[in-house]
Each structure stands twice: as C-alpha cells, then as structure tokens.
C-alpha cells in the first residue's frame, strides 16, 4: 500500500513538473524615426504590466569611409513614454559593414566614444535617465573581434551596462561567431529567412526554421530575453524579379480594385499606381507576410517549452497598426 502511494506521489510530481507554466514579463521595442506614442500603445503597454521600452535612437553606417549616425529619432521625450515609471533602454543599430571598415583598436575605441556621447546627448535632451545601452548588430565571424572590443569599450566609456541583440544563427553557430562580452542578450526569434529570395515560407517567422536553430538553445552561456515579431510587410516583385519590401503592409491595404488576390497572401497588381509611396506597375506581384495570433501562440508555446528557465517576452514593436491585430491575452 505504501509503495503504491509513493508511486502515485512521484507520478503527481512528474506531472506537475511537466505542466509548470513559466513566468514571462512582457516588454516592447519602439522602432520609429519619429516618436509618436499614442493612446493605443500606452493602453497595451500598461495593461500588460510592461516596464521596459527599448527605444531605437539612431543607426550607425559607413558613409564616405567613415562611421556616421543615421536617422536619429525625432520628437523623443519624457512626455512620450507610456507611463512615468517606464524604464527606457536606448538601442543603436550598427551595420556589420561598419566593423568591416573599423578594424584597428584606435578606430574601434573612438567609435565607442562617439556612440556613447551621441546616446548621452539624445537621452539628456529627452530628460530621461538610463542604466543600460543595447547594441543591435548582425556581426559575423569576420567582424567579431572588432565588435566585441567595441562592446567592451562602450561599457567602459559610457559607464552603463551593455546588452546586445542575438540572431538565431549566432546562437546555433556560437563556436564560430563567439559569445559577446555583455551582461545580457535579446534573442531575435524572427527573420528566419531572407524575404528577397522568393521563398514560399514566411520569412518573418517559420516554425521549422525556428526549431532547427534552437535545438541546443539551453547551452548558450548568456542569459537572454526573447524578442517576438508582431509586424508585417509586403514583398513586391517586378517584371524582372527584383524585390522591394513595404513595411507595415497588410492584406487590408490591398482590398481595392487595384489588386487581385491570386492565392494565399498573394496579390497581382492590376493597374499602375502607388502602394504606400512605392510606385508599382500592372503585373507586379505582392506577397503579404504577417504574424497571426495563432502563429504567435505556436511560437510562444514552443519557446516556453524549449527554454528551461523564466524569461521575458519582448515584442517588436510598439505600434498601433501592429497591436490592433492582437488582444491583450494574445500578448501575455
């Protein structure tokens, strides 16, 4: 009898362990050149109990052989934040090309100082304090030495904690690309394939590819948040099979006589005209890629089971047009 009770107790414990739901805070990125956080964005942020807002301040790219800031955010200030207790983490996107050009230590150290100074100027002008800086760069094996030195120098020269984004290939191929010297990462669980290659899969998020990249995710020696996409885009292909992306495009934007639906998420342009500022000709095709609530739920369920610890969800990004496709419960 005692043995039977012990077996039942052990089975109960195993069942509970298998069904334990992990804890996830919910935070957001804000990735617009002109800051305009409205009522809808504030409502979602506050209802979800979000605390952190990762705000893209500017890009860094090579122009004329020099690294320069590109597209600094406009209109960013304390009055734009979702609430008075929002923690802002400034984010700077740096092209991999920058680190192909900035290879010696002197150049890298100066770049770190310039980035730190520019961040400080923007944040001071916005009257917003910050303790962390995040760098977004799709570094490679060839650029990792310069990039990793940059991260170390940025920490020293800014006096802030440094985090960075992680691509899926950098998790899978960490022995080649290395592990960055930062306090924490943010894993981008999207952009699983190249939208320019004409693949039939959803290039924003394909579950088979996500699973293939994250087989050994728990071996990665750095804690990370998980970034999930809630954006969409249109892939426009012309007569010569050249491709352009139209960010934020949805099927709702194509419900006019100018477009004819020819398949799942596929449209034919019937007459010349403009599509969100892009001039398109009759005969062009448009493929809409989006993240449905069902696909988002599937990705979250998989990652919740695959990663053996609690971690935050961080959605890309806080925009009325994207948020309106999801309920609060979809994003919890």
Residue pairs with C-beta under 8 A, 6 or more apart in sequence:
21 304
22 304
22 307
22 309
22 310
22 311
23 310
24 304
24 310
24 311
24 312
24 313
24 332
25 49
25 50
25 51
25 312
25 313
26 48
26 49
26 50
26 312
26 313
26 314
26 315
26 331
26 332
27 50
27 51
27 52
27 53
27 54
27 225
27 312
27 313
27 314
27 315
28 45
28 50
28 52
28 53
28 54
28 314
28 315
28 316
28 317
28 318
29 53
29 54
29 55
29 56
29 91
29 227
29 314
29 315
29 316
29 317
29 318
30 37
30 53
30 54
30 55
30 56
30 317
30 318
30 319
31 56
31 316
31 317
32 56
32 73
32 317
32 319
33 71
33 72
33 73
33 74
34 73
34 74
34 75
35 55
35 73
35 74
35 75
35 76
35 77
35 80
36 75
36 80
37 80
37 81
37 82
37 318
38 320
40 320
40 323
40 324
41 82
41 318
41 319
41 320
41 323
42 82
42 83
44 50
44 318
44 323
44 328
44 331
45 53
45 82
45 83
45 86
45 318
46 82
46 83
47 328
48 328
48 331
48 332
50 82
50 86
51 85
51 86
51 87
52 86
52 87
52 88
52 89
52 312
52 314
53 81
53 82
53 86
53 87
53 88
53 89
53 318
54 89
54 91
54 134
54 186
54 314
55 73
55 76
55 88
55 89
55 90
55 91
56 73
56 91
56 92
56 93
56 136
57 72
57 73
57 76
57 90
57 91
57 92
57 118
57 119
57 122
57 123
58 69
58 70
58 71
58 72
58 73
58 92
58 93
58 118
58 122
59 69
59 70
59 71
59 92
59 93
59 94
59 95
60 67
60 68
60 69
60 70
60 92
60 93
60 94
60 95
60 98
60 111
60 115
61 67
61 68
61 70
61 94
61 95
61 97
61 98
62 68
62 95
62 97
62 98
62 101
63 70
65 101
67 98
67 101
67 102
67 111
67 114
69 118
72 118
72 122
73 122
76 122
76 126
77 125
77 126
77 127
77 128
78 126
78 127
78 128
81 88
81 128
82 318
88 123
88 128
88 130
89 130
89 132
89 133
89 134
89 163
90 119
90 122
90 123
90 130
90 133
90 134
91 133
91 134
91 135
91 136
92 115
92 119
92 133
92 134
92 135
92 136
93 136
93 137
94 115
94 135
94 136
94 137
94 150
95 137
96 137
96 138
96 139
96 140
96 143
98 111
98 137
99 108
99 137
99 139
99 143
99 146
99 147
99 150
100 142
100 143
102 108
102 111
102 146
102 150
103 146
105 149
108 146
108 149
108 150
108 153
109 149
109 153
111 150
112 150
112 153
112 154
112 156
112 157
113 153
113 157
115 154
116 133
116 154
116 157
116 158
119 133
119 158
120 158
123 129
123 130
130 160
131 160
131 161
132 160
132 161
132 162
132 163
132 183
133 154
133 158
133 160
133 161
133 162
133 163
134 162
134 163
134 164
134 165
134 186
135 150
135 151
135 154
135 162
135 163
135 164
135 165
136 164
136 165
137 147
137 164
137 165
138 167
139 147
139 170
139 177
139 180
140 177
141 176
141 177
141 178
144 177
144 178
147 180
148 178
148 180
148 181
151 162
151 164
151 180
151 181
151 182
152 181
154 162
155 161
155 162
155 182
161 183
161 184
162 182
162 183
163 182
163 183
163 184
163 185
163 186
164 180
164 182
164 185
164 186
165 185
165 186
165 187
165 188
165 227
166 180
166 185
166 186
166 187
166 188
166 222
166 224
167 188
167 191
168 187
168 188
168 189
168 191
168 192
168 209
168 210
168 213
168 214
169 177
169 213
170 177
171 187
171 213
171 214
171 217
171 220
172 213
172 214
172 215
172 216
174 220
179 220
179 221
179 222
180 222
182 222
184 222
184 223
184 224
184 225
185 222
185 223
185 224
185 225
186 224
186 225
186 226
186 227
186 314
187 224
187 225
187 226
187 227
188 227
188 316
189 205
189 210
189 214
189 226
189 227
189 228
189 229
189 299
189 303
190 204
190 205
190 227
190 228
190 229
190 316
191 203
191 204
191 229
192 201
192 202
192 203
192 204
192 205
192 206
192 209
192 210
192 213
193 199
193 201
193 203
193 206
193 209
194 203
195 203
195 204
195 233
195 235
195 243
195 245
195 289
196 235
196 243
196 245
197 203
198 237
198 241
198 243
201 208
201 209
202 289
202 295
203 235
203 289
204 229
204 231
204 232
204 233
204 289
204 290
204 291
205 229
205 291
205 295
205 299
207 295
207 298
207 299
207 302
210 299
210 302
211 302
214 303
214 306
217 306
217 307
218 306
218 307
218 308
223 311
224 311
225 311
225 312
225 313
225 314
226 303
226 307
226 311
226 312
226 313
226 314
227 314
227 315
227 316
228 291
228 296
228 299
228 300
228 313
228 314
228 315
228 316
229 291
229 315
229 316
230 291
230 296
230 315
230 316
230 317
230 322
230 323
230 325
230 326
230 331
231 247
231 248
231 291
231 316
231 317
231 319
231 322
232 248
232 249
232 250
232 288
232 289
232 290
232 291
232 322
233 245
233 246
233 247
233 248
233 249
233 288
233 289
234 245
234 246
234 249
234 253
234 254
234 275
234 286
234 287
234 288
234 289
235 243
235 244
235 245
235 286
235 287
235 288
235 289
236 243
236 244
236 245
236 246
236 275
236 278
236 280
236 284
236 285
236 286
237 243
237 284
237 285
237 286
237 287
238 280
238 281
238 284
239 281
239 283
239 284
244 278
246 275
246 276
246 278
246 286
248 276
248 319
248 321
248 322
249 275
249 276
249 286
249 288
250 288
250 290
250 321
251 265
251 288
251 290
253 275
253 276
254 261
254 267
254 286
254 288
257 270
257 271
258 269
258 270
258 271
258 273
259 267
259 268
259 269
259 270
259 286
260 267
260 268
260 270
261 267
262 268
262 285
265 287
265 288
265 289
265 290
266 285
266 286
266 287
266 288
267 285
267 286
267 287
267 288
268 283
268 284
268 285
268 286
269 275
269 280
269 281
269 282
269 283
269 284
269 285
269 286
270 282
271 282
272 279
272 280
272 281
272 282
273 279
273 280
274 280
275 286
280 286
290 325
293 325
293 326
293 327
293 330
296 326
296 330
297 330
300 313
313 331
315 331
